[in-house]
Amino acid sequence: MQTLTPVLKYHLKQRLKRGKEDPARLYERFGGASFSRPSGKVVWFHGASVGESISILKLIDQLLERQPTLNILVTTGTITSANLLAKHLPKQCIHQFIPLDVPKWIDRFLTHWQPNLVIFIESEFWPNILNGVKKRQIPLLLLNARMSTRSFTHWKRIPKTIKKILNLFDICFTPSEQVATYLKHLGARKIILSCNLKFTADTLGYQQDELIRLQNICEKRVVWAAISTHPGEEEIIIATHIALKKQFSNLLTILAPRHPERAASIAEKITHTGLTTLRHSENMYPRQKTDIWMVDTIGDLGLVYSLAKICFVGGSFVPIGGHNPIEAFKLGCAVIVGPHTANFIDVNQALNTALIQVPSVDGLQEKLAYFLANPEKSQKLALRGQEIINQQQQELSTLAGDILSYLP
């Protein structure tokens, strides 16, 4: 890896040009530190990006509640996650960017921070970092471990490599029985089934007065939502609206594309079919004759989930792998997904008695027609989803205790 150092330096320069690195903190990527090491014990968490970062916040609260003098170091690899954590981490927590996987840079990082316990989230395997941690005889845990069938198939081709990596971890915690089976097959030494950290994130917020305004506007409308849609899915949503409008003349579809910058091109597709659309980014709210209200703004999904009592979560009719259904359930919204949900297999398995998965566009239209005509049925599924989430959250305390048992 040392021979790749010039390549990695060039890679960082290119990322810097594209705005993917913070110029003021670039030294952190070489193992340098922007803060002094605090006195006392340090627990180091590493999560790749936003999802992993958010998932550990409640767990950190639990750890600090049990041991208030504990210091928490969190590393991630993206500016977005750094900005997010700056708003949400408790005071005694420090964020740094993860150094690249070069032995000299890892040694510089570990020498400065001297963590007493190291916890990696989900599926981040950086060999030099993991070896550096174990050489210093620091307890190393894998938390919320996940592994897709595709990754499992890949690792089976190099069994000695993955076994060596997995044996660096003192213990692997996973919420998935399937992943536990994969890890055992690949040579992990100790595996424990645990709660899923994704279920412990805070409920999405929204402005109560804005929700009341929308509820008044939509009082006589039949409302559903399509969330985090990708190219190829908006056409499905438009066709679904047209089909359902034959049964529900007062239908309102709320469309929130995954990437709001695509809103203008999506609006053209909508109007081309003869449907009417308004955009939230233009401070427009649905009117009585509006067919599709596009929420092309950031941070408003809590509002959408609270207004619509059933939604389709995108990235699942195209091979993206799906998106998180938990946020919708927390706000009392039932969830439909398509066939492509590989990114959330563990979550969907836990929610399988509440989640509606359909294999085709016809299935989406059929399920929506049924649940829009029988809202009490979708409410029952939403409540079941909330029960499952609450069960997962209650198990977080047990996980915190298990983690602290590894702290020297």
N, C-alpha and C positions, 0 to 999 in steps of 0.2 A: 504493500500500500504506500510505503514511503516514496517509491519511485513515481507514484501518481500525484505527488504533492504539487508539482507545477501545473498539472492538468486541473486539479481541484482549485488552485488559486485562480486560474483562468476562468473556471466555471463560476466562481464567486464574483469575479469582475463582471461577467456577462449578466448574472442575476442582479447585480447592483445597477447596471445600466437599465434593466427592465423594471426597476423599482421593487424587486422582490427581496432585497436586503436593505437593512437600515444602515446607512453610511456611518452614523454616529456609534453604532454598536458592532461594526464588522469584526473587530478584534475578538469578540466573543466566539466567532466561528473558528478562530484559531486557538481556542481554549483559554483566552484571556478573560478576565473578570471585570465587571463594571461596579462591583460592590466588594467590600471586605467580608470575609467569612464571619458570621455572628458567633459569639461564644455559645457553648452548649451543643446539644446534639442536633444534627442536620439530617433530615430525610429528603432524599432527592427523587422527585417524580419526573419521568420523561414521557411525553405524549407527542405524536408527530405534528398534529395541527389542531384545528378548532374543536372538532368533535371530541377527541380524547381529552383536550384541555377542560372543556365544560364538564365532562363526565366525572372528573375527580374533585370538583369543588365541594360537594356535600361530604365526601369522604374526608377531605382536609379539615372541614369543620368538626367532624366527629373526632379526628385524631387530636386536634387542638383542644377540644372540650375535655378529653381524657388527660392530655399532657400539655397544659398551657405554656410551658417553657420550651416546647419543641419548636425548632426552626424548619421551615419548609422551603426547599429549592425546587422550582418547576422549570424545566427546559422544554422548548418546542422549536420547530424549524421554520415557522412562517411569521411574517409581519402581522397578518390578520389575527393569529392566535395571541401574539404578544400584546396587541392593542386591546383585545378582549380581556385578557387576564389582568391587564393594568387596571381595569375597572372593577374586577370582581374578586381578586385575591385578597385575603385578610392581610393586615399590616405586617405580621411577622413572616410573610411569604415573599420570596424573591424570585423574579423571572429572569432567566438568561436564555440566549439562543444556544442550542446544542452545537458543540464543536463538530466539525467534520471528522470522519472516522480515520484519522491519522494518528498513529501511536504517540508522536511527540506532542501533538495538540491535546490528545486525551490525557496524557500524563500531566501537562500543564494545568488542565482543568481540575483533575482529581487532587493534585498537590495543593491547589488553592482551597478547594471546597471541603475536602476531607469528609465526605458524607459517611454517616454511620449506618445508613440503610438506603438501598437503591431499588426503585420500583419502576419498571417499564410497563407501559400501557398497551394492550391489544397485541400488536404483531411487529413491533419495532426490533429487528435483530441487527445490531451493528457489531460485528465480531470484535473489532479492536477495542471498542468501548466496553463490551461485556468482559473480554479478557482482562482489560485493565482493572476493572472493578474486582474481579475474582483474585487477581494477583495480589491485591491489597487485603484480601480476605474480608471483604465487605459483604454482608448478606444481600442477595440479589433476588427479587421477586418479579414474576410476570403476572400482571393483573388484567382481568377482563380479557383473557387470551382469546383470540379469534383466529380461525384458519379456514379458508374456503376449500372446497373440494379440489379446485384447480391448484391451489397452493400445496395441498396435501400430495397431490399427484406429482407435482414438481419436486417436492422434498424427498419423495420416495426414490427418486432417481439418484439422489446423492445422500444415502442414509448415514454415512459416517459423518458428513459435515453437519447435518441437522442434529444428529445425536450429540455431537460435541457441543453445539450451541445450546441445546436444551439442557444439557447437564451442567451448564454454568449457572442455571437458575436453581436456587434452593427449593423453590416451590412455584407451581403454576396454578393460578386461580382462574377458573373459566365458568361462565354461566351456562355453557352449552355441553350437553352430554355427547353430542357428535364431535365437538372439538376435543373434549376429554379423551375420546376414543382415538382420534387422530394423534394427539400428543403422546398418548401411551404407546401407540404403534411406532412412533418415531423415536421413542427412547427417553421421554421425560421421566425424571425420577419420582417426583411427587406431584400429584394433581388433586385439587380440591374443587368441587362444584360450589359456586358462590353466587351471590346476587349479581345482576347485570347493572353496571354503573350508569348505563345510558338511561335507566329508569329513574335515577335520582336527581337529574338536572332540574333546575327551577322551572315552574310553569311560565309560559310566555305571558308577558304583560300587554296591556292595551289601555287606551283612554276610555273610561267608563262613559263619559258624556258622548263620545263618538259612537260607541256601541248603541247607546239609547237612541241616538239620532238615526242610525241605520235600521234599528229594529222598528222604529216608527215608519220609516220610509218603506220597509219591506214587510209591513204587517200583513198585507194581503197577497204577498208573493210566495211562491214555492221556491225555496232556495237550496242550492247545493254548490260545492266548490271543487275546483281542480287546482291542486297545489304543487309547486315545484315542477312544472312541466318542462319538457325538453323539445327540441325540434323533432317533428314527426308526431308529437302528442297533441299539439294544439289543433291540428286537423281532426283528430279523434274527438276532442272536446267539442269542437264546432258541430261536427256531425251528430254527436250525442245530443247536444242541445236541440238541434233541428228535429231529431227523432222524438225526443221527449216532449217537445212543445205541442205535438199533436194530441198528447194526453193531458198536459198541464199548460193551458194557454197563458197562465200568469207566471211562467217559469223564469227564474233569474239564475244565471250561471255566473259564479265568481271565478275568475281565472287569475292565478298568481304564478307567472312564469318564473322558473328557477333563476334566470338571468334577466333582470328588468330592462337591460339595454336592448333587448329584442322586442320590446313592446310595440314600437312603431310598425315593424314588419308584421307582427301578429295582428295588429289592428287592421292592417290592409287586408289580410286574409279574411278577417271577420266581416268587414264591410263588403268585400267582394261577393260574399254569399247572400247579401241582402239583409243581414242581421245588423242591429244597432249596438254600438259599444261606447263606453265612456271609460276614461282612465283616471285612476286615483292620483297619479303624479301631476295631473293638471287640475287638482282640487275639485274633481267632478265626482258626484255621488249618483248612484243609480236612480233613474226616474221610472215612472210607471210603465213606460214602453221600452226600457232598456233591456236588451237580451243578455248581453255579457258585460259585466263590470270587471275591468282589469285592474287588479291591485299590483301595479308595477312600481312598488315602493319597498324599501327595506324596513324590516322591523314591525310589520303590520299583520303577520300571520296569526298572532293571538286574537286580533280583532276578527279575522275571517273565521277562525275555528269557533269563536264564541257566537257568531251570527249564523253560520251554516251548521246544521246538525248532522250532515253527512258529507264526506269529501272523498275525492280520489287523490291519492298521493302519487306524484309522477316519478319519472325515471324508471317506471316499471312496465310500460308498454314498449319501451325501446331498451336496448341492452346496456343500460347505465348501471343497473343494480339496485335501484330503488332509493328512497329517502326515509327519514325517521317518521314513523307513525305515532310515536309516543306523545308528541306535543299536542296532536289533535285530540287524542283520548283524554288527556288531562283536562281539556276544556269542554268535555262533554260532546265531542264530535265523533261519530262513527267513521270508520275508515275502510275504503276499498282500494286494493292495489292490483296491478296487473301481474303477469307471470315472471317478470325479471326483478327478483328481489334478493340477489345474492349478497349484497352489502349488508343486509339486515336479517339474515337467516336466523341468528340467535334471538333477536328481538321478536321476529314474527312467530317463531316457535313458541315463545313464552306467551304471546298474545293470540295464539291460534284459535281459542274459543271465542274471541271477540272480533278478530280481523276477518274481513271479507276479501278473498283472493279470487280473481276471475281470470280465465285463460284467454279471453278474446274481447274484442270491442262489443260484440253482441251480448256477451256476458255482463259487461259494464252497463249497457243500456237496460238489460233485463233487471239487474239488481237495483239500479237506481230507480226504475219505474216502481218496483215493489216497495222499496223503503220510503220513497217520497209519498206514496199512497198510504203507507202505514208507518208514520213517524214514531209511534210507540215502540215499534220493533227496532228501529235504529237506536232509539234511546236506551233500550235494554242492552244492546251491544256496547254502547258507549259506557254504560255503568259497569259492565263486565270488564271492560278494558281498564277502567279506573281501579277496580278491585285488584286486578293483577298487578298494576303499578304500585299500589299501596303495599301489597305483600312483598314486592321486591324492595321497596324502600325500608320496610321494617327489618329486613335482613342486613342492612348496611352496618348496623351496630356490631353484629357478629363479625363481619368482615374487618372492621376497624380493630377489634380485639385480636383477631388472628394476625393482622399485620404488625401490631405493636409487640406481639410475642417474639418477633424476629429482631426487634431493636435491641442492640447490646446494652 
